[in-house]
């Protein structure tokens, strides 16, 4: 099949025409749930709503917070009061519900409405937690919006870059209600055109968009975005090879050996037609133990440590990921974030792992220790690799494969003893990762899926909120991560990389450690 792909690829450049160069095309593996930014939880939803909506601030590819609808801001009252001064040239996408002119400018009252909506329990937005540290907010006048925090929180501006905090128009939402999900009106570089759910989604260029490039040219450059919904990743790659889509994100087992060498280089067959972009991704892939489980094997710290040192992460990355990603020999905080410490994790020590398992057998009287690892089909190869490695230590591992939705619900409700998971940063601060071990965040009411609890950790976590000195906060983060690793409620596998494949005629598609898809600066030649 892949011989055919190569032949198609070599001929596909002849198919380009003038219309095609105006449209950026990509595929999603699952249907987008909503185009309402208040529900932008999954990466597919975030990518789509990011094209349609803006907030007070935005993040660039270097993870620096920059102005957006807010031209500038001040931080006062010992870092508890944020005052934003809005641009006066930002318009909502045209819609007849705005009246005579079919649009209007964004003002501070729109942000007051949007954040109040996010807090509304009746809406049940998954992003309501973003405002947990907010005491109050208000429009001081049409162009000034102020937010007051309960306590200083250094990562707050980063939180405001999330799509949850986008500005939305009250009159449109009042009219459509829950159907705003499929009738979105925002301020973004693209505007909604058409959505055939599970088939195709189309956005068109917003000719009234307020941002310009460094040369004074209006953004965006392309005329449209077309999103298809093929669930099969191999089929997606074939569409990419045929020139029917412009971009593929991530590395799937169905095509990784076709396009990449074992050490992560682009194969010569694709060098003339494809660009590969790769860089750090704020995503830690890991296995997790439910610390309140009744399974004796998983209650034992010796066995949890044996699992951590009982398999070779470097070998796993070379053969299962073609070298894409970094073996997680540090803590839970991924490489690239302040607080990351390469020395606090685990390295491959097979003989010590055997010794720990042997000691467990002697101390517990369990001569044939056995555990079950629950995963999804996408990560079966990783789990089977770990299963084989751990069996050499004397520990039997069963691998149970369930659908992603079932795993998501079961881990949130404490129904899995040992499971695969990942954590992608919501905002670029290590606090986001450490929140998974704060005792007040026990799932299902928070992201602490392991139900890890430590009074010392909690105290340091709360101290970090108040620490405004960057270096001191970084040291606190590293200490907290080290404490977690000492108790081993998780098995870090690898720190991921963003990897993107584009055709050679795509320019301006950057890369960032949150894997945000930014299309306003893309050109298609």
Residue pairs with C-beta under 8 A, 6 or more apart in sequence:
2 255
2 258
5 237
5 238
5 241
5 258
6 241
6 269
8 238
8 241
8 242
9 241
9 242
9 243
9 269
9 270
9 273
10 273
12 241
12 242
12 243
12 273
13 243
13 273
13 505
15 243
16 243
16 505
20 524
21 505
21 524
21 525
22 222
22 223
22 224
22 524
23 222
23 223
23 224
23 225
23 226
23 524
24 222
24 224
24 225
24 226
24 246
24 247
24 506
24 519
24 522
24 524
25 225
25 226
25 227
25 228
25 244
25 245
25 246
25 247
26 225
26 227
26 228
26 245
26 246
26 247
26 248
26 249
26 517
27 227
27 228
27 229
27 230
27 236
27 239
27 245
27 248
28 44
28 47
28 227
28 228
28 229
29 44
29 229
29 230
29 231
29 232
29 233
29 236
30 42
30 44
30 229
30 231
31 197
31 198
31 229
32 44
32 45
32 48
32 201
32 227
33 39
33 41
33 42
33 44
33 45
33 181
34 40
34 45
34 181
34 182
35 45
35 48
35 49
35 52
35 181
35 182
35 184
35 192
35 195
36 49
36 168
36 180
36 181
36 184
37 49
37 52
37 53
37 163
37 164
37 165
37 166
37 168
37 186
38 117
38 118
38 123
38 125
38 127
38 164
38 168
39 45
39 125
39 126
39 127
39 181
40 46
40 49
40 127
40 162
40 163
40 164
41 126
41 127
43 424
43 515
45 163
46 163
46 516
47 516
47 517
48 201
48 227
49 163
49 166
49 184
49 186
50 163
50 188
50 516
50 517
50 518
51 188
51 189
51 190
51 203
51 225
51 519
51 520
52 93
52 184
52 186
52 188
52 190
52 191
52 192
52 203
53 163
53 166
53 167
53 168
53 184
53 186
53 187
53 188
54 68
54 69
54 90
54 166
54 167
54 186
54 187
54 188
55 68
55 69
55 160
55 161
55 162
55 163
55 165
55 166
55 167
56 68
56 69
56 70
56 73
56 84
56 86
56 111
56 145
56 160
56 165
56 167
57 65
57 66
57 67
57 68
57 70
57 73
57 157
57 160
57 161
58 65
58 66
58 67
58 68
58 161
59 65
59 66
59 158
59 161
59 428
59 512
59 514
59 516
60 66
60 512
61 510
61 511
61 512
61 518
62 512
63 428
63 512
63 513
63 514
65 157
65 158
65 160
65 161
67 73
69 86
69 87
69 90
69 106
69 167
69 187
70 84
70 85
70 86
70 87
70 145
71 85
71 86
71 87
72 84
72 85
73 82
73 83
73 84
73 85
74 82
74 83
75 81
75 82
76 83
77 148
78 152
79 149
79 152
79 153
79 154
79 468
80 135
80 148
80 149
80 150
80 151
80 152
81 146
81 147
81 148
81 149
82 146
82 147
82 148
82 149
82 156
82 157
83 140
83 144
83 145
83 146
84 108
84 111
84 144
84 145
84 146
84 147
85 143
85 144
86 106
86 107
86 108
86 111
86 142
86 143
86 144
86 145
87 210
88 105
88 143
89 105
89 210
90 105
90 106
90 187
90 210
91 103
91 104
91 105
91 106
91 187
91 208
91 210
92 98
92 103
92 104
92 106
92 169
92 172
92 185
92 186
92 187
93 103
93 185
93 186
93 187
93 188
93 191
93 192
93 206
93 208
94 102
94 103
94 191
94 208
95 102
95 103
95 172
95 185
96 102
97 171
97 172
97 175
98 104
98 169
98 171
103 208
104 169
106 167
106 187
107 139
107 142
107 143
108 139
108 140
108 141
108 142
108 143
108 144
108 145
109 139
109 142
110 167
110 168
110 169
110 170
111 137
111 139
111 145
111 167
112 137
112 138
112 139
112 145
113 168
113 170
114 165
114 166
114 167
114 168
115 131
115 134
115 137
115 165
117 123
117 125
117 168
117 173
118 125
118 127
118 128
118 130
118 131
118 164
118 165
119 128
119 131
121 128
125 164
126 164
127 162
127 163
127 164
127 165
130 159
130 160
130 162
130 164
130 165
133 149
133 150
133 151
133 153
133 156
134 147
134 148
134 149
134 150
135 148
135 149
135 150
136 147
136 148
137 145
137 146
137 147
137 148
138 145
138 146
139 145
140 146
149 156
151 465
151 466
152 465
152 466
152 468
153 159
153 465
154 429
154 467
154 468
154 470
154 473
155 427
155 428
155 429
155 431
155 432
158 427
158 428
158 429
159 165
159 426
159 427
161 427
162 426
162 427
166 186
167 186
167 187
168 180
168 185
168 186
169 185
172 180
172 183
172 185
173 180
176 183
182 195
183 192
184 192
185 191
185 192
187 209
187 210
188 206
188 209
189 205
189 206
189 209
189 211
189 219
189 220
189 519
189 520
190 203
190 204
190 205
190 206
190 220
190 224
190 225
190 519
190 520
191 203
191 204
191 205
191 206
192 203
193 202
193 203
193 204
193 224
194 200
194 201
194 202
195 201
195 202
198 229
199 228
199 229
200 226
200 227
200 228
200 229
201 226
201 227
201 229
202 224
202 225
202 226
202 227
203 224
203 225
204 223
204 224
205 220
205 222
205 223
205 224
206 220
207 218
209 218
209 219
209 220
209 520
211 219
211 520
212 218
212 219
213 219
213 521
219 520
219 521
220 519
220 520
220 521
220 522
221 508
221 520
221 521
221 522
221 523
222 519
222 522
222 523
222 524
225 519
228 239
228 245
230 236
230 239
233 252
233 254
233 255
234 252
234 254
234 255
236 245
236 248
237 248
237 252
237 254
237 255
237 258
237 259
239 245
240 246
240 247
240 248
240 501
240 503
243 503
246 502
246 503
246 505
246 506
246 524
247 500
247 501
247 502
247 503
247 506
247 509
248 500
248 501
248 502
249 498
249 499
249 500
249 501
249 515
249 517
250 499
251 260
251 321
251 322
251 324
251 499
253 320
253 381
256 321
256 322
256 324
257 322
258 267
259 266
259 267
259 270
259 274
259 501
260 266
260 267
260 322
260 324
261 267
261 322
262 318
262 319
262 322
262 323
263 318
263 322
263 323
264 278
264 322
264 323
264 324
266 274
266 276
272 504
273 503
273 504
274 501
274 502
274 503
274 504
275 501
275 502
275 503
275 504
275 506
276 499
276 500
276 501
277 498
277 499
277 500
277 501
277 502
277 509
277 510
277 511
278 324
278 497
278 498
278 499
278 500
278 511
279 497
279 498
279 511
279 512
279 513
280 334
280 335
280 336
280 495
280 497
280 498
280 513
281 334
281 424
281 495
281 496
281 497
281 498
281 513
281 514
281 515
282 334
282 336
282 337
282 424
282 425
282 428
282 513
282 514
283 334
283 422
283 423
283 424
283 425
283 495
283 496
283 515
284 328
284 332
284 333
284 334
284 422
284 423
284 433
284 492
284 494
284 495
284 496
285 325
285 328
285 420
285 421
285 422
285 492
285 493
285 494
285 495
285 496
286 328
286 332
286 420
286 421
286 422
286 423
286 490
286 491
286 492
286 493
287 307
287 373
287 386
287 418
287 419
287 420
287 421
287 490
287 491
287 493
288 411
288 418
288 419
288 420
288 421
288 449
288 450
288 489
288 490
288 491
289 298
289 304
289 417
289 418
289 450
289 488
289 489
289 490
290 298
290 414
290 416
290 417
290 418
290 419
290 449
290 450
290 451
291 450
291 451
291 452
291 453
291 489
292 414
292 451
293 299
293 417
293 418
295 371
295 417
295 418
296 364
296 366
297 303
297 360
297 366
297 369
297 370
297 371
297 395
298 304
298 371
298 417
298 418
300 360
300 364
301 487
301 488
302 356
302 357
302 359
302 360
302 363
303 356
303 357
303 360
303 369
303 371
303 395
304 488
304 489
304 491
305 346
305 356
305 488
306 352
306 353
306 356
306 357
306 360
306 390
306 393
306 395
307 353
307 386
307 390
307 395
307 491
308 345
308 346
308 488
308 491
309 346
309 347
309 348
309 349
309 350
309 352
309 353
309 356
310 348
310 350
310 353
310 389
310 390
310 392
310 393
310 395
311 348
311 385
311 386
311 389
311 390
312 348
312 389
313 327
313 328
313 329
313 348
313 493
313 494
314 327
314 348
316 327
316 382
316 385
316 386
316 493
316 494
317 323
317 324
317 325
317 326
317 327
317 494
319 385
320 381
320 382
320 385
321 494
324 497
324 499
325 494
325 495
325 496
325 497
326 335
326 494
326 495
326 497
327 494
328 334
328 345
328 492
328 493
328 494
328 495
329 342
329 345
329 346
329 347
330 340
330 341
330 342
330 343
330 344
330 345
330 492
330 495
331 340
331 341
331 344
331 345
331 478
331 481
331 482
331 484
331 485
331 492
332 423
332 433
332 434
332 436
332 437
332 481
332 484
332 485
332 490
332 492
333 339
333 340
333 341
333 430
333 433
333 434
333 477
333 478
333 481
334 340
334 425
334 433
334 495
334 496
335 342
335 495
336 495
336 513
337 425
337 428
337 429
337 430
337 433
338 430
338 470
338 473
338 474
338 477
339 430
339 474
339 477
339 478
339 481
340 430
340 478
341 478
341 481
341 482
344 478
344 481
344 482
344 485
345 485
345 492
346 485
346 492
350 392
350 393
353 390
353 393
354 392
354 393
354 394
356 393
357 369
357 393
357 394
357 395
358 394
360 366
360 369
361 367
361 369
361 394
368 396
369 394
369 395
369 396
370 395
370 396
370 397
370 398
371 395
371 396
371 397
371 398
371 417
371 418
372 397
372 398
372 399
372 400
372 417
372 418
373 383
373 386
373 387
373 397
373 398
373 399
373 400
373 418
373 419
373 420
374 400
374 401
374 402
374 407
374 410
374 416
374 418
374 419
374 420
375 382
375 383
375 399
375 400
375 401
375 402
375 407
375 419
375 420
376 401
376 402
376 403
376 404
376 407
376 420
377 401
378 404
379 420
380 399
380 401
382 420
382 493
383 399
383 420
384 399
386 397
387 397
387 398
387 399
390 397
391 397
402 410
407 416
407 419
407 420
409 415
410 416
410 419
411 419
411 421
411 443
411 449
412 443
412 444
412 449
413 443
413 444
414 443
414 451
421 449
422 496
423 433
423 436
423 447
424 514
424 515
425 432
425 433
425 513
425 514
426 432
428 513
428 514
430 474
430 477
430 481
431 461
431 464
431 465
431 477
433 481
434 461
434 464
434 477
434 480
434 481
434 484
435 441
435 446
435 447
435 448
435 461
436 447
436 448
436 449
436 450
436 452
437 448
437 450
437 452
437 454
437 457
437 461
437 480
437 484
437 489
438 446
438 448
438 457
438 458
438 461
439 448
439 452
439 453
439 454
439 457
439 458
440 446
440 458
441 447
441 448
442 448
442 451
443 449
443 451
450 489
450 490
452 484
452 487
452 489
454 483
454 487
456 483
457 480
457 483
457 484
460 476
460 479
460 480
460 483
461 480
463 476
464 473
464 476
464 477
464 480
467 473
467 476
484 490
498 511
498 512
498 513
498 515
500 509
500 511
502 509
505 524
505 525
506 522
506 523
506 524
507 522
507 523
507 524
507 525
508 521
508 522
508 523
509 518
509 519
509 522
510 518
510 521
512 518
